[in-house]
Amino acid sequence: MGFPSVCYCVILPQPLILVLQLLDFLRHAVLLCLSSLGLAAPPAADDHPAYAAPPDLWAVADAEAPSSSLSLAAGPAPSPAAIKARLPAVRYADLRSRRCAAGATAVSTCCAVCLGALEARHRVRELGNCAHAFHKACIDKWVDKGQATCPLCRALLLPADTDAGKLPSFSF
């Protein structure tokens, strides 16, 4: 008459499943170690989610923002070196005195990345859009990991270009 419509499944005991998962994890760990040492080719991204490249935050920000918003120009994403070049490092004491002279709000006294105190002798970077300040080494590590937003408020690290950032003016 035909095949019965029954699903034939193999039921494995839970300890055997755990052992197989452990062996898979060890295989992936060994492959990552060998590829980081240059002794093996890196595994394909579709082998395991851990091998996938991190998302490009500049492309995501440009795709989500409408064309009339104040976003970066539709060019290539800036490299970490370009971001660091546009965010100069200054002494914290100089930044604090410059802000006090300008009558701006008070500068925070701790780095939101490492939660360490900002002291007068420390080198800091002030971000372009939000003006938050962080230790130079802390924000450099953040940028080197491919992050394109402020660790505190998630604003883009660099201000939009002045030509791309101008809003149209309407006259009646």
ZIWOHU-V111398 format. One record per helix or strand of 2 or more residues. SS is the DSSP state (helix for helix, strand for strand). FROM is the first residue (numbers start at 1). LEN is the number of residues. If there is no record, write none. Layout:
SS & FROM & LEN
SS & FROM & LEN
This chain:
helix & 14 & 24
helix & 49 & 3
helix & 57 & 8
helix & 80 & 7
strand & 89 & 3
helix & 92 & 11
strand & 123 & 4
strand & 133 & 3
helix & 136 & 9
helix & 162 & 4
